[in-house]
Amino acid sequence: QVQLVESGGGLVQAGGSLRLSCAASGRAFSNYAMGWFRQAPGKEREFVGRVSGRAVNTDYADSVKGRFTISRDNAKNTVYLQMNSLKPEDTGVYYCAATRTWTTMSLAYDTWGQGTQVTVSS
């Protein structure tokens, strides 16, 4: 099983960019699809995007499509979330998570990072 640690969050103005990283420890990182989720204050956690184990497939929520890009470097056991053209509604705690399935459902992800705060000011 992997352990996950996110980094790269912060405060940015609307229209700006941030890149989040998620470093994994443990074995067989490439056996896991990786997802990014976020949770805004007072709202439920929502799916942002995912990448398959060997980065052949990616998938995004409609709200971030065309602005966010997920990538991974299996040699470094790291997955990235590049966020461009940020909007105030992108504000929230961002989590990376690992799953052995291919799904957008958070319940199917069995390992989570601690989260990193992203705040977009208007």
MOPAC internal coordinates of N, CA, C and O (Angstrom, degrees):
PM7 1SCF
backbone

  N    0.0000 0     0.00 0     0.00 0    0    0    0
  C    1.4561 1     0.00 0     0.00 0    1    0    0
  C    1.5249 1   109.43 1     0.00 0    2    1    0
  O    1.2310 1   120.62 1   -31.71 1    3    2    1
  N    1.3191 1   116.42 1   148.29 1    3    2    1
  C    1.4588 1   120.96 1  -178.64 1    5    3    2
  C    1.5130 1   110.35 1   -97.59 1    6    5    3
  O    1.2310 1   121.05 1   -23.44 1    7    6    5
  N    1.3129 1   115.60 1   156.56 1    7    6    5
  C    1.4610 1   123.38 1   168.41 1    9    7    6
  C    1.5202 1   107.02 1  -115.20 1   10    9    7
  O    1.2310 1   120.84 1   -33.87 1   11   10    9
  N    1.3268 1   116.00 1   146.13 1   11   10    9
  C    1.4677 1   120.86 1  -171.07 1   13   11   10
  C    1.5175 1   111.68 1  -126.99 1   14   13   11
  O    1.2310 1   120.71 1   -41.09 1   15   14   13
  N    1.3330 1   116.25 1   138.91 1   15   14   13
  C    1.4588 1   121.78 1   176.95 1   17   15   14
  C    1.5266 1   108.46 1  -135.60 1   18   17   15
  O    1.2310 1   121.02 1   -60.24 1   19   18   17
  N    1.3428 1   115.66 1   119.76 1   19   18   17
  C    1.4568 1   120.64 1   178.66 1   21   19   18
  C    1.5246 1   110.68 1   -90.15 1   22   21   19
  O    1.2310 1   121.21 1   -23.93 1   23   22   21
  N    1.3258 1   115.29 1   156.07 1   23   22   21
  C    1.4566 1   122.13 1   173.20 1   25   23   22
  C    1.5191 1   108.38 1  -155.37 1   26   25   23
  O    1.2310 1   121.30 1   -12.91 1   27   26   25
  N    1.3420 1   115.11 1   167.09 1   27   26   25
  C    1.4496 1   119.91 1   174.19 1   29   27   26
  C    1.5135 1   116.09 1   104.88 1   30   29   27
  O    1.2310 1   120.38 1   176.68 1   31   30   29
  N    1.3099 1   116.88 1    -3.32 1   31   30   29
  C    1.4476 1   118.88 1   178.38 1   33   31   30
  C    1.5237 1   111.86 1   -70.49 1   34   33   31
  O    1.2310 1   120.97 1    -8.39 1   35   34   33
  N    1.3278 1   115.75 1   171.61 1   35   34   33
  C    1.4532 1   119.78 1   179.15 1   37   35   34
  C    1.5071 1   111.67 1   165.67 1   38   37   35
  O    1.2310 1   121.81 1    13.04 1   39   38   37
  N    1.3225 1   114.14 1  -166.96 1   39   38   37
  C    1.4674 1   122.23 1  -179.82 1   41   39   38
  C    1.5211 1   108.44 1  -104.56 1   42   41   39
  O    1.2310 1   120.69 1   -49.65 1   43   42   41
  N    1.3151 1   116.28 1   130.35 1   43   42   41
  C    1.4606 1   121.12 1  -179.12 1   45   43   42
  C    1.5180 1   109.22 1  -142.84 1   46   45   43
  O    1.2310 1   120.48 1   -28.84 1   47   46   45
  N    1.3096 1   116.68 1   151.16 1   47   46   45
  C    1.4590 1   120.54 1   177.59 1   49   47   46
  C    1.5306 1   110.01 1   -79.44 1   50   49   47
  O    1.2310 1   121.38 1   -25.72 1   51   50   49
  N    1.3023 1   114.96 1   154.28 1   51   50   49
  C    1.4650 1   119.94 1   176.36 1   53   51   50
  C    1.5224 1   109.77 1   -54.58 1   54   53   51
  O    1.2310 1   121.28 1   -42.22 1   55   54   53
  N    1.3167 1   115.16 1   137.78 1   55   54   53
  C    1.4565 1   121.24 1  -176.63 1   57   55   54
  C    1.5157 1   113.92 1    91.98 1   58   57   55
  O    1.2310 1   120.73 1   168.86 1   59   58   57
  N    1.3152 1   116.22 1   -11.14 1   59   58   57
  C    1.4533 1   120.82 1  -178.95 1   61   59   58
  C    1.5189 1   112.60 1   -84.11 1   62   61   59
  O    1.2310 1   121.71 1     6.22 1   63   62   61
  N    1.3293 1   114.33 1  -173.78 1   63   62   61
  C    1.4648 1   121.58 1  -176.06 1   65   63   62
  C    1.5229 1   110.67 1  -132.89 1   66   65   63
  O    1.2310 1   121.67 1   -27.46 1   67   66   65
  N    1.3148 1   114.42 1   152.54 1   67   66   65
  C    1.4543 1   122.71 1   171.34 1   69   67   66
  C    1.5144 1   107.96 1  -143.86 1   70   69   67
  O    1.2310 1   121.03 1   -28.07 1   71   70   69
  N    1.3184 1   115.64 1   151.93 1   71   70   69
  C    1.4677 1   120.11 1   171.68 1   73   71   70
  C    1.5168 1   108.81 1  -122.76 1   74   73   71
  O    1.2310 1   121.02 1   -59.79 1   75   74   73
  N    1.3060 1   115.65 1   120.21 1   75   74   73
  C    1.4569 1   122.02 1   175.76 1   77   75   74
  C    1.5267 1   109.42 1   -93.33 1   78   77   75
  O    1.2310 1   121.49 1   -33.93 1   79   78   77
  N    1.3111 1   114.76 1   146.07 1   79   78   77
  C    1.4572 1   121.16 1   175.25 1   81   79   78
  C    1.5203 1   109.24 1  -121.96 1   82   81   79
  O    1.2310 1   121.60 1   -28.81 1   83   82   81
  N    1.2985 1   114.54 1   151.19 1   83   82   81
  C    1.4584 1   120.96 1   176.59 1   85   83   82
  C    1.5224 1   107.00 1  -135.35 1   86   85   83
  O    1.2310 1   121.00 1   -70.67 1   87   86   85
  N    1.3079 1   115.69 1   109.33 1   87   86   85
  C    1.4602 1   121.05 1  -178.25 1   89   87   86
  C    1.5223 1   109.46 1   -95.32 1   90   89   87
  O    1.2310 1   121.32 1   -47.96 1   91   90   89
  N    1.3159 1   115.08 1   132.04 1   91   90   89
  C    1.4610 1   120.86 1  -178.27 1   93   91   90
  C    1.5140 1   110.77 1  -111.78 1   94   93   91
  O    1.2310 1   121.31 1   -39.88 1   95   94   93
  N    1.3036 1   115.10 1   140.12 1   95   94   93
  C    1.4549 1   120.36 1   171.05 1   97   95   94
  C    1.5168 1   107.48 1  -117.81 1   98   97   95
  O    1.2310 1   120.99 1   -25.03 1   99   98   97
  N    1.3173 1   115.71 1   154.97 1   99   98   97
  C    1.4514 1   118.84 1  -176.12 1  101   99   98
  C    1.5064 1   110.46 1   115.05 1  102  101   99
  O    1.2310 1   121.84 1     1.95 1  103  102  101
  N    1.2994 1   114.09 1  -178.05 1  103  102  101
  C    1.4581 1   119.28 1  -173.09 1  105  103  102
  C    1.5191 1   113.76 1   -93.79 1  106  105  103
  O    1.2310 1   121.85 1   -23.00 1  107  106  105
  N    1.3246 1   114.06 1   157.00 1  107  106  105
  C    1.4622 1   122.34 1   167.24 1  109  107  106
  C    1.5255 1   112.72 1    54.22 1  110  109  107
  O    1.2310 1   121.13 1  -130.27 1  111  110  109
  N    1.3119 1   115.45 1    49.73 1  111  110  109
  C    1.4759 1   120.59 1   179.99 1  113  111  110
  C    1.5143 1   111.00 1   -55.33 1  114  113  111
  O    1.2310 1   120.08 1   141.21 1  115  114  113
  N    1.3183 1   117.45 1   -38.79 1  115  114  113
  C    1.4621 1   120.55 1  -176.42 1  117  115  114
  C    1.5244 1   113.14 1   -69.56 1  118  117  115
  O    1.2310 1   120.13 1   170.17 1  119  118  117
  N    1.3258 1   117.36 1    -9.83 1  119  118  117
  C    1.4574 1   120.35 1   175.86 1  121  119  118
  C    1.5229 1   113.14 1   -77.86 1  122  121  119
  O    1.2310 1   121.04 1   171.60 1  123  122  121
  N    1.3204 1   115.62 1    -8.40 1  123  122  121
  C    1.4571 1   120.72 1  -175.48 1  125  123  122
  C    1.5277 1   111.33 1  -110.17 1  126  125  123
  O    1.2310 1   121.06 1   -47.76 1  127  126  125
  N    1.3013 1   115.57 1   132.24 1  127  126  125
  C    1.4603 1   119.54 1   162.46 1  129  127  126
  C    1.5261 1   107.27 1   -74.85 1  130  129  127
  O    1.2310 1   121.13 1   -34.66 1  131  130  129
  N    1.3108 1   115.45 1   145.34 1  131  130  129
  C    1.4603 1   120.60 1  -177.41 1  133  131  130
  C    1.5235 1   109.72 1  -117.77 1  134  133  131
  O    1.2310 1   121.41 1   -43.36 1  135  134  133
  N    1.2898 1   114.90 1   136.64 1  135  134  133
  C    1.4495 1   120.49 1   178.44 1  137  135  134
  C    1.5156 1   111.63 1  -121.27 1  138  137  135
  O    1.2310 1   121.55 1   -25.76 1  139  138  137
  N    1.3042 1   114.65 1   154.24 1  139  138  137
  C    1.4650 1   122.08 1   169.86 1  141  139  138
  C    1.5326 1   107.65 1  -115.49 1  142  141  139
  O    1.2310 1   121.23 1   -45.10 1  143  142  141
  N    1.3126 1   115.25 1   134.90 1  143  142  141
  C    1.4544 1   122.90 1   176.91 1  145  143  142
  C    1.5231 1   107.81 1  -129.66 1  146  145  143
  O    1.2310 1   120.96 1   -16.14 1  147  146  145
  N    1.3092 1   115.77 1   163.86 1  147  146  145
  C    1.4614 1   119.15 1   175.20 1  149  147  146
  C    1.5150 1   109.71 1  -143.87 1  150  149  147
  O    1.2310 1   121.79 1   -23.53 1  151  150  149
  N    1.3148 1   114.18 1   156.47 1  151  150  149
  C    1.4612 1   120.24 1   178.27 1  153  151  150
  C    1.5126 1   109.14 1  -138.45 1  154  153  151
  O    1.2310 1   121.38 1   -61.09 1  155  154  153
  N    1.3156 1   114.96 1   118.91 1  155  154  153
  C    1.4550 1   121.75 1   175.95 1  157  155  154
  C    1.5273 1   108.98 1   -89.04 1  158  157  155
  O    1.2310 1   120.00 1   -22.81 1  159  158  157
  N    1.3382 1   117.60 1   157.19 1  159  158  157
  C    1.4681 1   120.03 1   179.65 1  161  159  158
  C    1.5221 1   111.29 1   -56.46 1  162  161  159
  O    1.2310 1   120.84 1   -50.69 1  163  162  161
  N    1.3126 1   116.00 1   129.31 1  163  162  161
  C    1.4497 1   121.07 1   177.46 1  165  163  162
  C    1.5069 1   115.37 1    77.27 1  166  165  163
  O    1.2310 1   120.30 1  -174.35 1  167  166  165
  N    1.3237 1   117.03 1     5.65 1  167  166  165
  C    1.4612 1   120.55 1  -178.25 1  169  167  166
  C    1.5273 1   110.12 1  -121.72 1  170  169  167
  O    1.2310 1   121.51 1   -16.70 1  171  170  169
  N    1.3144 1   114.72 1   163.30 1  171  170  169
  C    1.4638 1   119.45 1   177.11 1  173  171  170
  C    1.5253 1   110.15 1   -77.74 1  174  173  171
  O    1.2310 1   121.78 1   -22.56 1  175  174  173
  N    1.3115 1   114.19 1   157.44 1  175  174  173
  C    1.4574 1   119.92 1   175.59 1  177  175  174
  C    1.5251 1   108.86 1   -65.41 1  178  177  175
  O    1.2310 1   120.88 1   -42.94 1  179  178  177
  N    1.3293 1   115.93 1   137.06 1  179  178  177
  C    1.4568 1   119.53 1  -178.04 1  181  179  178
  C    1.5252 1   111.15 1  -128.94 1  182  181  179
  O    1.2310 1   122.02 1   -29.03 1  183  182  181
  N    1.3134 1   113.74 1   150.97 1  183  182  181
  C    1.4588 1   121.97 1   178.19 1  185  183  182
  C    1.5223 1   109.85 1   -69.67 1  186  185  183
  O    1.2310 1   120.86 1   -43.13 1  187  186  185
  N    1.3265 1   115.96 1   136.87 1  187  186  185
  C    1.4595 1   121.85 1   175.98 1  189  187  186
  C    1.5326 1   110.56 1  -109.71 1  190  189  187
  O    1.2310 1   120.74 1   129.90 1  191  190  189
  N    1.3214 1   116.20 1   -50.10 1  191  190  189
  C    1.4527 1   119.91 1  -179.32 1  193  191  190
  C    1.5048 1   111.12 1  -174.78 1  194  193  191
  O    1.2310 1   120.58 1    -9.58 1  195  194  193
  N    1.3266 1   116.50 1   170.42 1  195  194  193
  C    1.4549 1   121.68 1  -178.99 1  197  195  194
  C    1.5196 1   109.99 1  -149.64 1  198  197  195
  O    1.2310 1   121.59 1   -20.50 1  199  198  197
  N    1.3140 1   114.56 1   159.50 1  199  198  197
  C    1.4585 1   121.33 1   177.14 1  201  199  198
  C    1.5144 1   107.66 1  -138.86 1  202  201  199
  O    1.2310 1   120.44 1   -41.05 1  203  202  201
  N    1.3095 1   116.77 1   138.95 1  203  202  201
  C    1.4554 1   120.62 1  -179.58 1  205  203  202
  C    1.5295 1   110.70 1   -73.43 1  206  205  203
  O    1.2310 1   121.26 1    -9.99 1  207  206  205
  N    1.3205 1   115.20 1   170.01 1  207  206  205
  C    1.4510 1   120.96 1  -171.95 1  209  207  206
  C    1.5205 1   115.09 1   -57.81 1  210  209  207
  O    1.2310 1   120.53 1   142.87 1  211  210  209
  N    1.3252 1   116.60 1   -37.13 1  211  210  209
  C    1.4686 1   120.63 1   179.45 1  213  211  210
  C    1.5180 1   111.60 1  -109.65 1  214  213  211
  O    1.2310 1   121.75 1  -160.95 1  215  214  213
  N    1.3552 1   114.26 1    19.05 1  215  214  213
  C    1.4730 1   121.65 1   172.97 1  217  215  214
  C    1.5227 1   112.89 1    64.11 1  218  217  215
  O    1.2310 1   120.34 1  -156.06 1  219  218  217
  N    1.3255 1   116.96 1    23.94 1  219  218  217
  C    1.4646 1   119.21 1   177.40 1  221  219  218
  C    1.5256 1   110.54 1   -76.57 1  222  221  219
  O    1.2310 1   121.08 1   145.01 1  223  222  221
  N    1.3233 1   115.54 1   -34.99 1  223  222  221
  C    1.4567 1   120.42 1  -176.34 1  225  223  222
  C    1.5210 1   111.31 1  -122.44 1  226  225  223
  O    1.2310 1   121.50 1   -37.32 1  227  226  225
  N    1.3247 1   114.73 1   142.68 1  227  226  225
  C    1.4567 1   121.83 1   170.80 1  229  227  226
  C    1.5200 1   108.59 1  -134.16 1  230  229  227
  O    1.2310 1   121.77 1   -19.05 1  231  230  229
  N    1.3045 1   114.22 1   160.95 1  231  230  229
  C    1.4636 1   120.14 1  -177.08 1  233  231  230
  C    1.5235 1   106.95 1  -154.85 1  234  233  231
  O    1.2310 1   120.37 1   -36.61 1  235  234  233
  N    1.3488 1   116.89 1   143.39 1  235  234  233
  C    1.4541 1   120.90 1  -175.03 1  237  235  234
  C    1.5233 1   111.29 1  -135.09 1  238  237  235
  O    1.2310 1   121.61 1   -27.94 1  239  238  237
  N    1.3075 1   114.52 1   152.06 1  239  238  237
  C    1.4500 1   119.74 1   169.29 1  241  239  238
  C    1.5281 1   109.13 1   -66.90 1  242  241  239
  O    1.2310 1   120.64 1   -31.66 1  243  242  241
  N    1.3074 1   116.38 1   148.34 1  243  242  241
  C    1.4643 1   119.88 1  -178.84 1  245  243  242
  C    1.5261 1   111.96 1   -58.36 1  246  245  243
  O    1.2310 1   120.75 1   147.68 1  247  246  245
  N    1.3194 1   116.18 1   -32.32 1  247  246  245
  C    1.4668 1   120.56 1  -175.57 1  249  247  246
  C    1.5289 1   112.74 1   -68.20 1  250  249  247
  O    1.2310 1   119.75 1   161.49 1  251  250  249
  N    1.3348 1   118.09 1   -18.51 1  251  250  249
  C    1.4600 1   120.49 1  -177.95 1  253  251  250
  C    1.5195 1   112.63 1  -118.58 1  254  253  251
  O    1.2310 1   120.37 1   174.37 1  255  254  253
  N    1.3079 1   116.90 1    -5.63 1  255  254  253
  C    1.4594 1   120.69 1  -176.06 1  257  255  254
  C    1.5209 1   110.20 1   -59.00 1  258  257  255
  O    1.2310 1   120.87 1   -47.05 1  259  258  257
  N    1.3194 1   115.95 1   132.95 1  259  258  257
  C    1.4593 1   121.71 1  -178.47 1  261  259  258
  C    1.5074 1   114.17 1    87.22 1  262  261  259
  O    1.2310 1   120.34 1   168.45 1  263  262  261
  N    1.3349 1   116.95 1   -11.55 1  263  262  261
  C    1.4705 1   120.67 1   179.23 1  265  263  262
  C    1.5296 1   112.18 1  -114.70 1  266  265  263
  O    1.2310 1   120.69 1   146.20 1  267  266  265
  N    1.3121 1   116.29 1   -33.80 1  267  266  265
  C    1.4694 1   121.78 1  -177.22 1  269  267  266
  C    1.5213 1   109.71 1  -108.65 1  270  269  267
  O    1.2310 1   121.12 1   -33.80 1  271  270  269
  N    1.3167 1   115.46 1   146.20 1  271  270  269
  C    1.4650 1   121.87 1   177.36 1  273  271  270
  C    1.5209 1   109.79 1  -135.27 1  274  273  271
  O    1.2310 1   121.06 1   -50.43 1  275  274  273
  N    1.3184 1   115.58 1   129.57 1  275  274  273
  C    1.4624 1   121.20 1   176.18 1  277  275  274
  C    1.5197 1   108.61 1  -103.20 1  278  277  275
  O    1.2310 1   121.53 1   -42.29 1  279  278  277
  N    1.3093 1   114.69 1   137.71 1  279  278  277
  C    1.4666 1   120.83 1   174.59 1  281  279  278
  C    1.5188 1   108.29 1  -142.88 1  282  281  279
  O    1.2310 1   121.18 1   -11.84 1  283  282  281
  N    1.3181 1   115.35 1   168.16 1  283  282  281
  C    1.4551 1   119.38 1   177.42 1  285  283  282
  C    1.5104 1   109.58 1  -147.43 1  286  285  283
  O    1.2310 1   121.76 1   -28.22 1  287  286  285
  N    1.3245 1   114.23 1   151.78 1  287  286  285
  C    1.4538 1   122.35 1   175.43 1  289  287  286
  C    1.5200 1   106.43 1  -125.13 1  290  289  287
  O    1.2310 1   120.79 1   -80.66 1  291  290  289
  N    1.2973 1   116.09 1    99.34 1  291  290  289
  C    1.4632 1   119.58 1  -175.29 1  293  291  290
  C    1.5290 1   112.35 1   -68.74 1  294  293  291
  O    1.2310 1   120.32 1   155.84 1  295  294  293
  N    1.3125 1   116.99 1   -24.16 1  295  294  293
  C    1.4642 1   119.31 1   176.35 1  297  295  294
  C    1.5262 1   110.94 1   -67.67 1  298  297  295
  O    1.2310 1   120.88 1   152.62 1  299  298  297
  N    1.3326 1   115.91 1   -27.38 1  299  298  297
  C    1.4618 1   121.14 1   179.04 1  301  299  298
  C    1.5171 1   112.46 1  -103.79 1  302  301  299
  O    1.2310 1   120.50 1  -177.57 1  303  302  301
  N    1.3181 1   116.66 1     2.43 1  303  302  301
  C    1.4727 1   120.72 1  -178.16 1  305  303  302
  C    1.5256 1   111.40 1    52.40 1  306  305  303
  O    1.2310 1   120.65 1  -134.18 1  307  306  305
  N    1.3108 1   116.36 1    45.82 1  307  306  305
  C    1.4579 1   120.65 1  -175.41 1  309  307  306
  C    1.5238 1   110.44 1  -136.98 1  310  309  307
  O    1.2310 1   121.58 1   -39.04 1  311  310  309
  N    1.3128 1   114.58 1   140.96 1  311  310  309
  C    1.4644 1   121.45 1   173.14 1  313  311  310
  C    1.5218 1   107.81 1  -119.64 1  314  313  311
  O    1.2310 1   121.00 1   -33.26 1  315  314  313
  N    1.3172 1   115.70 1   146.74 1  315  314  313
  C    1.4596 1   121.77 1  -174.63 1  317  315  314
  C    1.5318 1   110.72 1  -123.02 1  318  317  315
  O    1.2310 1   121.68 1   -27.65 1  319  318  317
  N    1.3098 1   114.39 1   152.35 1  319  318  317
  C    1.4557 1   121.05 1   171.14 1  321  319  318
  C    1.5262 1   107.05 1  -129.89 1  322  321  319
  O    1.2310 1   120.94 1   -75.26 1  323  322  321
  N    1.3309 1   115.81 1   104.74 1  323  322  321
  C    1.4610 1   121.56 1   176.25 1  325  323  322
  C    1.5214 1   108.38 1   -87.63 1  326  325  323
  O    1.2310 1   120.81 1   -58.67 1  327  326  325
  N    1.3142 1   116.06 1   121.33 1  327  326  325
  C    1.4545 1   121.02 1  -176.77 1  329  327  326
  C    1.5256 1   109.26 1  -117.08 1  330  329  327
  O    1.2310 1   120.66 1   -63.08 1  331  330  329
  N    1.3100 1   116.35 1   116.92 1  331  330  329
  C    1.4627 1   122.71 1   179.19 1  333  331  330
  C    1.5284 1   110.10 1  -115.97 1  334  333  331
  O    1.2310 1   121.20 1   -15.97 1  335  334  333
  N    1.3081 1   115.31 1   164.03 1  335  334  333
  C    1.4756 1   121.42 1   178.35 1  337  335  334
  C    1.5229 1   110.88 1    48.92 1  338  337  335
  O    1.2310 1   120.95 1  -131.25 1  339  338  337
  N    1.3062 1   115.78 1    48.75 1  339  338  337
  C    1.4681 1   120.54 1  -175.59 1  341  339  338
  C    1.5155 1   111.69 1   -65.20 1  342  341  339
  O    1.2310 1   121.88 1   -33.79 1  343  342  341
  N    1.3299 1   114.01 1   146.21 1  343  342  341
  C    1.4540 1   122.56 1  -179.51 1  345  343  342
  C    1.5278 1   108.57 1  -120.88 1  346  345  343
  O    1.2310 1   119.96 1   -23.45 1  347  346  345
  N    1.3209 1   117.68 1   156.55 1  347  346  345
  C    1.4763 1   119.33 1   176.98 1  349  347  346
  C    1.5311 1   112.69 1   -55.49 1  350  349  347
  O    1.2310 1   120.12 1   147.38 1  351  350  349
  N    1.3100 1   117.38 1   -32.62 1  351  350  349
  C    1.4681 1   120.01 1   179.60 1  353  351  350
  C    1.5284 1   113.27 1   -72.24 1  354  353  351
  O    1.2310 1   120.00 1   175.28 1  355  354  353
  N    1.3174 1   117.60 1    -4.72 1  355  354  353
  C    1.4670 1   120.81 1   173.42 1  357  355  354
  C    1.5284 1   111.79 1   -83.79 1  358  357  355
  O    1.2310 1   120.24 1   174.62 1  359  358  357
  N    1.3157 1   117.14 1    -5.38 1  359  358  357
  C    1.4540 1   122.02 1  -179.86 1  361  359  358
  C    1.5241 1   111.00 1   -61.03 1  362  361  359
  O    1.2310 1   121.05 1   -43.83 1  363  362  361
  N    1.3298 1   115.60 1   136.17 1  363  362  361
  C    1.4545 1   120.51 1   177.41 1  365  363  362
  C    1.5146 1   110.65 1   163.00 1  366  365  363
  O    1.2310 1   121.52 1     0.12 1  367  366  365
  N    1.3173 1   114.70 1  -179.88 1  367  366  365
  C    1.4598 1   121.26 1   172.52 1  369  367  366
  C    1.5184 1   107.67 1   -90.74 1  370  369  367
  O    1.2310 1   120.99 1   -52.98 1  371  370  369
  N    1.3014 1   115.70 1   127.02 1  371  370  369
  C    1.4630 1   121.73 1  -178.02 1  373  371  370
  C    1.5282 1   109.51 1  -103.20 1  374  373  371
  O    1.2310 1   121.76 1   -47.42 1  375  374  373
  N    1.3167 1   114.24 1   132.58 1  375  374  373
  C    1.4531 1   121.70 1  -178.52 1  377  375  374
  C    1.5203 1   110.17 1  -121.99 1  378  377  375
  O    1.2310 1   120.76 1   -39.23 1  379  378  377
  N    1.3185 1   116.16 1   140.77 1  379  378  377
  C    1.4503 1   118.72 1   165.57 1  381  379  378
  C    1.5217 1   108.22 1  -101.94 1  382  381  379
  O    1.2310 1   121.11 1   -24.86 1  383  382  381
  N    1.3130 1   115.48 1   155.14 1  383  382  381
  C    1.4559 1   120.62 1  -176.40 1  385  383  382
  C    1.5206 1   109.59 1  -152.00 1  386  385  383
  O    1.2310 1   121.28 1   -23.98 1  387  386  385
  N    1.3116 1   115.15 1   156.02 1  387  386  385
  C    1.4646 1   121.74 1  -176.57 1  389  387  386
  C    1.5153 1   110.50 1  -119.84 1  390  389  387
  O    1.2310 1   121.52 1   -37.32 1  391  390  389
  N    1.3151 1   114.70 1   142.68 1  391  390  389
  C    1.4524 1   121.16 1   177.23 1  393  391  390
  C    1.5196 1   110.30 1  -145.96 1  394  393  391
  O    1.2310 1   120.77 1   -28.89 1  395  394  393
  N    1.3323 1   116.14 1   151.11 1  395  394  393
  C    1.4599 1   120.69 1   174.95 1  397  395  394
  C    1.5238 1   111.36 1   -90.91 1  398  397  395
  O    1.2310 1   120.91 1  -179.01 1  399  398  397
  N    1.3282 1   115.87 1     0.99 1  399  398  397
  C    1.4671 1   119.78 1   178.60 1  401  399  398
  C    1.5221 1   109.34 1  -108.60 1  402  401  399
  O    1.2310 1   120.61 1     5.22 1  403  402  401
  N    1.3069 1   116.44 1  -174.78 1  403  402  401
  C    1.4784 1   122.23 1   176.23 1  405  403  402
  C    1.5137 1   105.97 1  -122.92 1  406  405  403
  O    1.2310 1   121.00 1   -81.44 1  407  406  405
  N    1.3406 1   115.69 1    98.56 1  407  406  405
  C    1.4532 1   120.00 1  -169.66 1  409  407  406
  C    1.5188 1   110.38 1  -155.27 1  410  409  407
  O    1.2310 1   121.46 1   -21.83 1  411  410  409
  N    1.3379 1   114.81 1   158.17 1  411  410  409
  C    1.4640 1   120.53 1   172.34 1  413  411  410
  C    1.5261 1   111.25 1  -101.56 1  414  413  411
  O    1.2310 1   120.65 1   178.42 1  415  414  413
  N    1.3317 1   116.36 1    -1.58 1  415  414  413
  C    1.4619 1   121.18 1  -175.99 1  417  415  414
  C    1.5185 1   110.77 1   -81.11 1  418  417  415
  O    1.2310 1   120.57 1   -57.96 1  419  418  417
  N    1.3226 1   116.51 1   122.04 1  419  418  417
  C    1.4663 1   120.10 1  -175.85 1  421  419  418
  C    1.5247 1   112.60 1   -62.53 1  422  421  419
  O    1.2310 1   120.50 1   150.17 1  423  422  421
  N    1.3322 1   116.65 1   -29.83 1  423  422  421
  C    1.4706 1   119.22 1  -178.01 1  425  423  422
  C    1.5217 1   111.95 1   -65.15 1  426  425  423
  O    1.2310 1   120.12 1   158.35 1  427  426  425
  N    1.3122 1   117.38 1   -21.65 1  427  426  425
  C    1.4664 1   121.15 1  -178.57 1  429  427  426
  C    1.5274 1   112.19 1   -84.59 1  430  429  427
  O    1.2310 1   120.19 1   173.76 1  431  430  429
  N    1.3149 1   117.25 1    -6.24 1  431  430  429
  C    1.4673 1   121.04 1   178.35 1  433  431  430
  C    1.5262 1   107.74 1   -92.49 1  434  433  431
  O    1.2310 1   120.35 1   -58.56 1  435  434  433
  N    1.3196 1   116.94 1   121.44 1  435  434  433
  C    1.4539 1   118.41 1  -171.11 1  437  435  434
  C    1.5164 1   113.60 1  -102.50 1  438  437  435
  O    1.2310 1   119.76 1   175.08 1  439  438  437
  N    1.3175 1   118.06 1    -4.92 1  439  438  437
  C    1.4591 1   120.60 1   176.79 1  441  439  438
  C    1.5196 1   108.68 1  -134.40 1  442  441  439
  O    1.2310 1   121.07 1   -48.18 1  443  442  441
  N    1.3406 1   115.56 1   131.82 1  443  442  441
  C    1.4633 1   121.89 1  -175.86 1  445  443  442
  C    1.5146 1   110.50 1  -128.82 1  446  445  443
  O    1.2310 1   121.03 1   -32.01 1  447  446  445
  N    1.3315 1   115.63 1   147.99 1  447  446  445
  C    1.4383 1   120.67 1   168.57 1  449  447  446
  C    1.5163 1   110.94 1   -80.37 1  450  449  447
  O    1.2310 1   121.22 1     0.34 1  451  450  449
  N    1.3215 1   115.27 1  -179.66 1  451  450  449
  C    1.4675 1   120.47 1  -175.74 1  453  451  450
  C    1.5232 1   112.15 1   -84.51 1  454  453  451
  O    1.2310 1   120.53 1   166.24 1  455  454  453
  N    1.3188 1   116.59 1   -13.76 1  455  454  453
  C    1.4603 1   121.29 1   179.30 1  457  455  454
  C    1.5161 1   112.37 1    95.18 1  458  457  455
  O    1.2310 1   121.12 1   -27.36 1  459  458  457
  N    1.3178 1   115.45 1   152.64 1  459  458  457
  C    1.4590 1   122.31 1   175.61 1  461  459  458
  C    1.5246 1   108.30 1  -137.44 1  462  461  459
  O    1.2310 1   120.80 1   -44.06 1  463  462  461
  N    1.3211 1   116.08 1   135.94 1  463  462  461
  C    1.4692 1   121.22 1  -174.50 1  465  463  462
  C    1.5250 1   110.90 1   -81.07 1  466  465  463
  O    1.2310 1   121.11 1   -47.78 1  467  466  465
  N    1.3009 1   115.48 1   132.22 1  467  466  465
  C    1.4600 1   122.84 1   172.37 1  469  467  466
  C    1.5162 1   107.65 1  -120.60 1  470  469  467
  O    1.2310 1   120.43 1   -55.39 1  471  470  469
  N    1.3198 1   116.79 1   124.61 1  471  470  469
  C    1.4597 1   121.78 1   178.82 1  473  471  470
  C    1.5235 1   108.64 1  -125.28 1  474  473  471
  O    1.2310 1   121.16 1   -56.24 1  475  474  473
  N    1.3238 1   115.38 1   123.76 1  475  474  473
  C    1.4569 1   121.54 1  -179.99 1  477  475  474
  C    1.5128 1   108.28 1  -112.27 1  478  477  475
  O    1.2310 1   120.64 1   -62.16 1  479  478  477
  N    1.3097 1   116.38 1   117.84 1  479  478  477
  C    1.4644 1   120.89 1  -178.93 1  481  479  478
  C    1.5268 1   110.48 1   -92.88 1  482  481  479
  O    1.2310 1   121.40 1   -31.15 1  483  482  481
  N    1.3279 1   114.92 1   148.85 1  483  482  481
  C    1.4682 1   119.49 1  -177.63 1  485  483  482
  C    1.5168 1   111.13 1   -90.79 1  486  485  483
  O    1.2310 1   120.10 1   180.00 1  487  486  485

